[in-house]
Amino acid sequence: MRQRRSELTLKCEKRSDEIRGELRGRTVLFRLEKTGIPPMVKDVVVATHTGELNESGTRITGVLTIVSSVLDVKLKFVAEKLR
């Protein structure tokens, strides 16, 4: 995760692209829209990560919401800064 003012960039271990987000106070928001995901190739899948940053700035704990025409899922997540 990189931060530039209130803008954040998250790079996942298993994905080559980056997810962009923002930081307001300790609240973090990342949003990713993706098409072409089988079996919903023509559908848009929206993944929104909303969480709270810990005081040391090394961990985000929150909820991942995934929505499409056939999905409406909420999951807990933890993102940690790699050393």
N, CA, C and O atoms as CSV, one atom per row, in Angstrom:
chain,resi,resn,atom,element,x,y,z
A,1,MET,N,N,0.852,-1.160,0.000
A,1,MET,CA,C,0.000,0.000,0.000
A,1,MET,C,C,0.903,1.230,0.000
A,1,MET,O,O,1.872,1.314,0.754
A,2,ARG,N,N,0.559,2.176,-0.865
A,2,ARG,CA,C,1.268,3.452,-0.915
A,2,ARG,C,C,0.270,4.564,-0.629
A,2,ARG,O,O,-0.911,4.461,-0.960
A,3,GLN,N,N,0.767,5.626,-0.009
A,3,GLN,CA,C,-0.097,6.763,0.283
A,3,GLN,C,C,0.525,8.030,-0.255
A,3,GLN,O,O,1.722,8.272,-0.105
A,4,ARG,N,N,-0.310,8.832,-0.885
A,4,ARG,CA,C,0.086,10.160,-1.353
A,4,ARG,C,C,-1.053,11.095,-0.975
A,4,ARG,O,O,-2.107,11.102,-1.611
A,5,ARG,N,N,-0.829,11.875,0.061
A,5,ARG,CA,C,-1.877,12.695,0.677
A,5,ARG,C,C,-3.032,11.787,1.093
A,5,ARG,O,O,-2.833,10.875,1.896
A,6,SER,N,N,-4.237,12.017,0.563
A,6,SER,CA,C,-5.372,11.168,0.936
A,6,SER,C,C,-5.582,10.014,-0.048
A,6,SER,O,O,-6.485,9.200,0.148
A,7,GLU,N,N,-4.764,9.931,-1.101
A,7,GLU,CA,C,-4.903,8.873,-2.094
A,7,GLU,C,C,-4.071,7.657,-1.705
A,7,GLU,O,O,-2.920,7.779,-1.288
A,8,LEU,N,N,-4.680,6.478,-1.849
A,8,LEU,CA,C,-3.997,5.227,-1.543
A,8,LEU,C,C,-3.945,4.330,-2.772
A,8,LEU,O,O,-4.843,4.366,-3.613
A,9,THR,N,N,-2.896,3.529,-2.874
A,9,THR,CA,C,-2.775,2.523,-3.919
A,9,THR,C,C,-2.440,1.206,-3.250
A,9,THR,O,O,-1.483,1.106,-2.481
A,10,LEU,N,N,-3.243,0.193,-3.554
A,10,LEU,CA,C,-3.087,-1.122,-2.951
A,10,LEU,C,C,-2.692,-2.111,-4.029
A,10,LEU,O,O,-3.332,-2.175,-5.079
A,11,LYS,N,N,-1.643,-2.883,-3.779
A,11,LYS,CA,C,-1.212,-3.928,-4.701
A,11,LYS,C,C,-1.372,-5.262,-3.991
A,11,LYS,O,O,-0.761,-5.506,-2.951
A,12,CYS,N,N,-2.197,-6.115,-4.564
A,12,CYS,CA,C,-2.430,-7.431,-3.976
A,12,CYS,C,C,-1.364,-8.407,-4.428
A,12,CYS,O,O,-0.824,-8.277,-5.527
A,13,GLU,N,N,-1.057,-9.388,-3.587
A,13,GLU,CA,C,-0.040,-10.388,-3.922
A,13,GLU,C,C,-0.409,-11.201,-5.147
A,13,GLU,O,O,0.471,-11.546,-5.935
A,14,LYS,N,N,-1.691,-11.521,-5.333
A,14,LYS,CA,C,-2.110,-12.429,-6.396
A,14,LYS,C,C,-2.682,-11.719,-7.615
A,14,LYS,O,O,-3.222,-12.376,-8.505
A,15,ARG,N,N,-2.577,-10.387,-7.678
A,15,ARG,CA,C,-3.115,-9.633,-8.820
A,15,ARG,C,C,-2.019,-8.729,-9.371
A,15,ARG,O,O,-1.183,-8.228,-8.619
A,16,SER,N,N,-2.026,-8.523,-10.673
A,16,SER,CA,C,-1.012,-7.663,-11.272
A,16,SER,C,C,-1.438,-6.204,-11.293
A,16,SER,O,O,-0.585,-5.320,-11.368
A,17,ASP,N,N,-2.746,-5.927,-11.228
A,17,ASP,CA,C,-3.190,-4.541,-11.262
A,17,ASP,C,C,-3.269,-3.955,-9.853
A,17,ASP,O,O,-3.195,-4.675,-8.857
A,18,GLU,N,N,-3.421,-2.634,-9.795
A,18,GLU,CA,C,-3.492,-1.938,-8.527
A,18,GLU,C,C,-4.922,-1.482,-8.268
A,18,GLU,O,O,-5.689,-1.238,-9.199
A,19,ILE,N,N,-5.264,-1.373,-6.999
A,19,ILE,CA,C,-6.567,-0.876,-6.594
A,19,ILE,C,C,-6.350,0.479,-5.946
A,19,ILE,O,O,-5.513,0.625,-5.055
A,20,ARG,N,N,-7.104,1.465,-6.395
A,20,ARG,CA,C,-6.956,2.816,-5.857
A,20,ARG,C,C,-8.043,3.102,-4.836
A,20,ARG,O,O,-9.158,2.588,-4.926
A,21,GLY,N,N,-7.695,3.926,-3.870
A,21,GLY,CA,C,-8.643,4.271,-2.829
A,21,GLY,C,C,-8.311,5.600,-2.199
A,21,GLY,O,O,-7.511,6.376,-2.723
A,22,GLU,N,N,-8.941,5.853,-1.060
A,22,GLU,CA,C,-8.704,7.111,-0.364
A,22,GLU,C,C,-8.756,6.894,1.147
A,22,GLU,O,O,-9.357,5.942,1.647
A,23,LEU,N,N,-8.108,7.809,1.845
A,23,LEU,CA,C,-8.056,7.783,3.291
A,23,LEU,C,C,-8.629,9.089,3.810
A,23,LEU,O,O,-8.199,10.172,3.413
A,24,ARG,N,N,-9.605,8.976,4.703
A,24,ARG,CA,C,-10.192,10.151,5.354
A,24,ARG,C,C,-10.167,9.896,6.848
A,24,ARG,O,O,-10.929,9.077,7.363
A,25,GLY,N,N,-9.292,10.596,7.535
A,25,GLY,CA,C,-9.081,10.295,8.950
A,25,GLY,C,C,-8.467,8.912,9.050
A,25,GLY,O,O,-7.386,8.678,8.510
A,26,ARG,N,N,-9.128,8.004,9.722
A,26,ARG,CA,C,-8.683,6.605,9.800
A,26,ARG,C,C,-9.544,5.688,8.943
A,26,ARG,O,O,-9.332,4.475,8.932
A,27,THR,N,N,-10.518,6.253,8.221
A,27,THR,CA,C,-11.401,5.455,7.371
A,27,THR,C,C,-10.778,5.289,5.988
A,27,THR,O,O,-10.341,6.260,5.369
A,28,VAL,N,N,-10.746,4.050,5.517
A,28,VAL,CA,C,-10.152,3.705,4.226
A,28,VAL,C,C,-11.241,3.168,3.309
A,28,VAL,O,O,-12.083,2.378,3.736
A,29,LEU,N,N,-11.226,3.595,2.049
A,29,LEU,CA,C,-12.193,3.110,1.061
A,29,LEU,C,C,-11.457,2.766,-0.223
A,29,LEU,O,O,-10.765,3.607,-0.796
A,30,PHE,N,N,-11.612,1.512,-0.677
A,30,PHE,CA,C,-11.101,1.055,-1.969
A,30,PHE,C,C,-12.274,0.555,-2.777
A,30,PHE,O,O,-13.176,-0.083,-2.234
A,31,ARG,N,N,-12.276,0.836,-4.072
A,31,ARG,CA,C,-13.367,0.373,-4.931
A,31,ARG,C,C,-12.772,-0.124,-6.243
A,31,ARG,O,O,-11.912,0.528,-6.835
A,32,LEU,N,N,-13.237,-1.276,-6.685
A,32,LEU,CA,C,-12.765,-1.880,-7.929
A,32,LEU,C,C,-13.963,-2.353,-8.725
A,32,LEU,O,O,-14.811,-3.080,-8.208
A,33,GLU,N,N,-14.037,-1.942,-9.986
A,33,GLU,CA,C,-15.073,-2.437,-10.903
A,33,GLU,C,C,-14.390,-3.286,-11.957
A,33,GLU,O,O,-13.383,-2.882,-12.538
A,34,LYS,N,N,-14.943,-4.463,-12.200
A,34,LYS,CA,C,-14.315,-5.395,-13.142
A,34,LYS,C,C,-15.369,-6.068,-13.997
A,34,LYS,O,O,-16.429,-6.442,-13.496
A,35,THR,N,N,-15.093,-6.226,-15.281
A,35,THR,CA,C,-15.951,-6.997,-16.183
A,35,THR,C,C,-15.137,-8.170,-16.727
A,35,THR,O,O,-13.917,-8.222,-16.569
A,36,GLY,N,N,-15.826,-9.100,-17.362
A,36,GLY,CA,C,-15.135,-10.224,-17.988
A,36,GLY,C,C,-14.742,-11.327,-17.034
A,36,GLY,O,O,-13.842,-12.111,-17.337
A,37,ILE,N,N,-15.396,-11.408,-15.887
A,37,ILE,CA,C,-15.084,-12.452,-14.919
A,37,ILE,C,C,-16.054,-13.623,-15.135
A,37,ILE,O,O,-17.259,-13.464,-14.942
A,38,PRO,N,N,-15.547,-14.787,-15.530
A,38,PRO,CA,C,-16.443,-15.940,-15.734
A,38,PRO,C,C,-17.137,-16.320,-14.435
A,38,PRO,O,O,-16.524,-16.176,-13.377
A,39,PRO,N,N,-18.360,-16.790,-14.447
A,39,PRO,CA,C,-19.228,-17.014,-15.597
A,39,PRO,C,C,-20.051,-15.784,-15.974
A,39,PRO,O,O,-20.938,-15.877,-16.823
A,40,MET,N,N,-19.776,-14.639,-15.360
A,40,MET,CA,C,-20.574,-13.423,-15.596
A,40,MET,C,C,-19.820,-12.469,-16.514
A,40,MET,O,O,-19.639,-11.302,-16.166
A,41,VAL,N,N,-19.383,-12.931,-17.660
A,41,VAL,CA,C,-18.476,-12.196,-18.534
A,41,VAL,C,C,-19.002,-10.807,-18.903
A,41,VAL,O,O,-18.217,-9.862,-18.989
A,42,LYS,N,N,-20.301,-10.664,-19.122
A,42,LYS,CA,C,-20.848,-9.366,-19.525
A,42,LYS,C,C,-21.299,-8.523,-18.338
A,42,LYS,O,O,-21.701,-7.373,-18.515
A,43,ASP,N,N,-21.237,-9.070,-17.148
A,43,ASP,CA,C,-21.691,-8.395,-15.943
A,43,ASP,C,C,-20.556,-7.555,-15.352
A,43,ASP,O,O,-19.380,-7.854,-15.556
A,44,VAL,N,N,-20.918,-6.516,-14.629
A,44,VAL,CA,C,-19.949,-5.709,-13.895
A,44,VAL,C,C,-19.971,-6.160,-12.445
A,44,VAL,O,O,-21.028,-6.236,-11.818
A,45,VAL,N,N,-18.799,-6.455,-11.927
A,45,VAL,CA,C,-18.657,-6.827,-10.526
A,45,VAL,C,C,-17.983,-5.653,-9.818
A,45,VAL,O,O,-16.934,-5.179,-10.252
A,46,VAL,N,N,-18.593,-5.190,-8.730
A,46,VAL,CA,C,-18.050,-4.072,-7.967
A,46,VAL,C,C,-17.639,-4.582,-6.595
A,46,VAL,O,O,-18.451,-5.126,-5.848
A,47,ALA,N,N,-16.357,-4.396,-6.276
A,47,ALA,CA,C,-15.837,-4.780,-4.965
A,47,ALA,C,C,-15.457,-3.506,-4.217
A,47,ALA,O,O,-14.663,-2.702,-4.707
A,48,THR,N,N,-16.022,-3.329,-3.041
A,48,THR,CA,C,-15.745,-2.159,-2.220
A,48,THR,C,C,-15.185,-2.608,-0.882
A,48,THR,O,O,-15.808,-3.390,-0.164
A,49,HIS,N,N,-14.002,-2.106,-0.556
A,49,HIS,CA,C,-13.368,-2.379,0.735
A,49,HIS,C,C,-13.536,-1.133,1.587
A,49,HIS,O,O,-13.091,-0.056,1.192
A,50,THR,N,N,-14.165,-1.254,2.740
A,50,THR,CA,C,-14.304,-0.148,3.674
A,50,THR,C,C,-13.725,-0.598,5.004
A,50,THR,O,O,-14.132,-1.628,5.542
A,51,GLY,N,N,-12.775,0.167,5.542
A,51,GLY,CA,C,-12.145,-0.267,6.777
A,51,GLY,C,C,-11.562,0.865,7.586
A,51,GLY,O,O,-11.646,2.036,7.214
A,52,GLU,N,N,-10.970,0.488,8.699
A,52,GLU,CA,C,-10.329,1.427,9.611
A,52,GLU,C,C,-8.836,1.112,9.696
A,52,GLU,O,O,-8.441,-0.046,9.835
A,53,LEU,N,N,-8.023,2.148,9.610
A,53,LEU,CA,C,-6.577,2.030,9.702
A,53,LEU,C,C,-6.168,2.062,11.170
A,53,LEU,O,O,-6.672,2.884,11.936
A,54,ASN,N,N,-5.256,1.171,11.571
A,54,ASN,CA,C,-4.789,1.192,12.962
A,54,ASN,C,C,-3.878,2.394,13.187
A,54,ASN,O,O,-3.468,3.054,12.232
A,55,GLU,N,N,-3.562,2.677,14.445
A,55,GLU,CA,C,-2.803,3.879,14.781
A,55,GLU,C,C,-1.399,3.897,14.200
A,55,GLU,O,O,-0.878,4.966,13.882
A,56,SER,N,N,-0.778,2.734,14.056
A,56,SER,CA,C,0.576,2.697,13.495
A,56,SER,C,C,0.574,2.756,11.971
A,56,SER,O,O,1.631,2.883,11.353
A,57,GLY,N,N,-0.623,2.664,11.356
A,57,GLY,CA,C,-0.725,2.749,9.900
A,57,GLY,C,C,-0.285,1.504,9.173
A,57,GLY,O,O,0.062,1.572,7.994
A,58,THR,N,N,-0.290,0.356,9.850
A,58,THR,CA,C,0.196,-0.879,9.235
A,58,THR,C,C,-0.883,-1.913,8.961
A,58,THR,O,O,-0.608,-2.929,8.322
A,59,ARG,N,N,-2.113,-1.678,9.432
A,59,ARG,CA,C,-3.171,-2.671,9.268
A,59,ARG,C,C,-4.508,-1.983,9.028
A,59,ARG,O,O,-4.845,-0.992,9.675
A,60,ILE,N,N,-5.268,-2.539,8.070
A,60,ILE,CA,C,-6.636,-2.093,7.819
A,60,ILE,C,C,-7.552,-3.268,8.108
A,60,ILE,O,O,-7.331,-4.369,7.603
A,61,THR,N,N,-8.577,-3.043,8.916
A,61,THR,CA,C,-9.568,-4.056,9.238
A,61,THR,C,C,-10.925,-3.539,8.805
A,61,THR,O,O,-11.296,-2.415,9.145
A,62,GLY,N,N,-11.681,-4.349,8.054
A,62,GLY,CA,C,-12.966,-3.854,7.598
A,62,GLY,C,C,-13.833,-4.885,6.910
A,62,GLY,O,O,-13.751,-6.083,7.180
A,63,VAL,N,N,-14.670,-4.383,6.007
A,63,VAL,CA,C,-15.652,-5.209,5.301
A,63,VAL,C,C,-15.446,-5.063,3.798
A,63,VAL,O,O,-15.287,-3.955,3.286
A,64,LEU,N,N,-15.452,-6.191,3.100
A,64,LEU,CA,C,-15.412,-6.245,1.645
A,64,LEU,C,C,-16.817,-6.567,1.168
A,64,LEU,O,O,-17.390,-7.586,1.555
A,65,THR,N,N,-17.373,-5.703,0.328
A,65,THR,CA,C,-18.690,-5.927,-0.250
A,65,THR,C,C,-18.521,-6.180,-1.743
A,65,THR,O,O,-17.903,-5.381,-2.446
A,66,ILE,N,N,-19.075,-7.300,-2.229
A,66,ILE,CA,C,-19.004,-7.643,-3.650
A,66,ILE,C,C,-20.428,-7.687,-4.183
A,66,ILE,O,O,-21.276,-8.416,-3.668
A,67,VAL,N,N,-20.682,-6.883,-5.239
A,67,VAL,CA,C,-22.027,-6.772,-5.791
A,67,VAL,C,C,-21.973,-6.919,-7.310
A,67,VAL,O,O,-21.109,-6.348,-7.975
A,68,SER,N,N,-22.919,-7.700,-7.843
A,68,SER,CA,C,-23.143,-7.822,-9.288
A,68,SER,C,C,-24.615,-8.168,-9.461
A,68,SER,O,O,-25.396,-8.086,-8.513
A,69,SER,N,N,-24.986,-8.551,-10.670
A,69,SER,CA,C,-26.390,-8.919,-10.889
A,69,SER,C,C,-26.768,-10.210,-10.164
A,69,SER,O,O,-27.949,-10.458,-9.920
A,70,VAL,N,N,-25.768,-11.040,-9.815
A,70,VAL,CA,C,-26.058,-12.310,-9.139
A,70,VAL,C,C,-25.388,-12.433,-7.773
A,70,VAL,O,O,-25.589,-13.429,-7.079
A,71,LEU,N,N,-24.603,-11.447,-7.379
A,71,LEU,CA,C,-23.890,-11.502,-6.104
A,71,LEU,C,C,-24.246,-10.312,-5.226
A,71,LEU,O,O,-24.474,-9.208,-5.719
A,72,ASP,N,N,-24.289,-10.547,-3.939
A,72,ASP,CA,C,-24.388,-9.493,-2.941
A,72,ASP,C,C,-23.799,-10.090,-1.667
A,72,ASP,O,O,-24.514,-10.651,-0.837
A,73,VAL,N,N,-22.472,-9.958,-1.530
A,73,VAL,CA,C,-21.734,-10.653,-0.488
A,73,VAL,C,C,-20.972,-9.641,0.364
A,73,VAL,O,O,-20.429,-8.664,-0.152
A,74,LYS,N,N,-20.938,-9.885,1.673
A,74,LYS,CA,C,-20.127,-9.083,2.582
A,74,LYS,C,C,-19.191,-10.015,3.341
A,74,LYS,O,O,-19.616,-11.027,3.900
A,75,LEU,N,N,-17.916,-9.656,3.351
A,75,LEU,CA,C,-16.892,-10.455,4.024
A,75,LEU,C,C,-16.004,-9.547,4.866
A,75,LEU,O,O,-15.804,-8.383,4.519
A,76,LYS,N,N,-15.476,-10.062,5.957
A,76,LYS,CA,C,-14.500,-9.320,6.746
A,76,LYS,C,C,-13.132,-9.477,6.091
A,76,LYS,O,O,-12.839,-10.514,5.495
A,77,PHE,N,N,-12.283,-8.432,6.204
A,77,PHE,CA,C,-10.927,-8.541,5.673
A,77,PHE,C,C,-9.943,-7.831,6.592
A,77,PHE,O,O,-10.301,-6.954,7.379
A,78,VAL,N,N,-8.681,-8.251,6.458
A,78,VAL,CA,C,-7.562,-7.601,7.129
A,78,VAL,C,C,-6.464,-7.446,6.084
A,78,VAL,O,O,-6.094,-8.411,5.415
A,79,ALA,N,N,-5.947,-6.226,5.947
A,79,ALA,CA,C,-4.832,-5.961,5.040
A,79,ALA,C,C,-3.672,-5.455,5.891
A,79,ALA,O,O,-3.847,-4.547,6.703
A,80,GLU,N,N,-2.492,-6.039,5.707
A,80,GLU,CA,C,-1.325,-5.651,6.489
A,80,GLU,C,C,-0.192,-5.211,5.594
A,80,GLU,O,O,0.012,-5.752,4.508
A,81,LYS,N,N,0.531,-4.236,6.059
A,81,LYS,CA,C,1.710,-3.754,5.347
A,81,LYS,C,C,2.805,-4.806,5.443
A,81,LYS,O,O,3.113,-5.294,6.530
A,82,LEU,N,N,3.390,-5.151,4.305
A,82,LEU,CA,C,4.497,-6.112,4.289
A,82,LEU,C,C,5.780,-5.411,4.702
A,82,LEU,O,O,5.985,-4.237,4.394
A,83,ARG,N,N,6.619,-6.121,5.383
A,83,ARG,CA,C,7.874,-5.522,5.857
A,83,ARG,C,C,9.001,-5.820,4.944
A,83,ARG,O,O,10.128,-5.392,5.194
